[in-house]
Amino acid sequence: MVRLPLTPAEIDRGRRLGTALREARGERTILEVAVRAGISPETLRKIESGRVATPAFATIAAVAAEVGLSLDGLWAQLSDASDGAGATVTAS
């Protein structure tokens, strides 16, 4: 399966996702949150830095739950900053 290149909007949304998760993590370490969410610290580091712009839904859900974010609230936050054209979810 060939993966299409990400659009600039998807890259921007990935950066905003990473920022939202990093801010919600607060003073907790990447290691602590990643282990409790069941992912590797490197994966969380890449998501928070925007290097993984379209992480898997289960990964986002696990991290969001661990840092106390609702998926609805997180999506609304990411969608509010978009151009309002109706974003689509990209699976990874």
N, C-alpha and C positions, 0 to 999 in steps of 0.2 A: 504494500500500500504506500503510495506516494503522499507525503504530507505537503499541503499547499503552504506557501510562505505566509507568515502572519502579516496582517494589515497593520498600518500605523496605529489604528484605533485599538486593535487587539493588544499591541505592544504597550500602548499607554494604559489600557485597562489593567494589564498585568502588573505594571509598575504601581498603579493605584491600589491594587489588591495587596501587593507586598507591603506597601506603606501602611495600609489599614491593619494588616495582621501584625506588623512590627509594633505599631503604636498600641494595639490592644495587648500585646505581650508585656508591655511595660518593663518593669525591672527584672522579670524572670529571664533566665538564660535561654538561648536557643536550644541547648542540650535538654534542659528540663522540659520545655514545651514539646519538643520533637519526640522525646521518649514517651511522654504521657499521651501524645497524639498517635503514637505508633508509626512514626516515620523517621527517617534518618535526619540528623542535624544538618547534613549537607543539603538535603532536599529543602528543608525549611529555610536555610540560608539563601538558596537560589530563588525560592519563591519571594522571600522578603526583599531581595535585591532586584527583582524583576527579570532575572535571567531565565526563569521558567514562567512565561507569560500566561500559559494555559494549563495549569496543573489539573490533575484528575479531580472530578467532583468529590470523590470519597476523601481525598487528601485535604481539600478545602474544608469539607464538612468536619473532619476530625480536628483540624487546627482551630477552626472557628469555635467549635464546642469547647475546646481546651482553654481558649482565651476569653470565652464568655460572649462571643458574638453570635447573633442569630443569622442564619443564612438569608432570611428575608431582609434584615437590616443591612447586611453586608452588600447584597445585590442592589438594594435601593441606593446605598451610598455610591456604589460604582456606576450605576445607571444615571444618577443625578448629575454626575460630572461629564456624562457623554453628550453627544450632540442631539440626543432625543430621537434618533432615527430608529430606535428599537434594536437593541443589541441581541445577538444570538450567542448561544453557548457553544463553545468549541470543545470537543472531547479530546483528551490526550491519552 
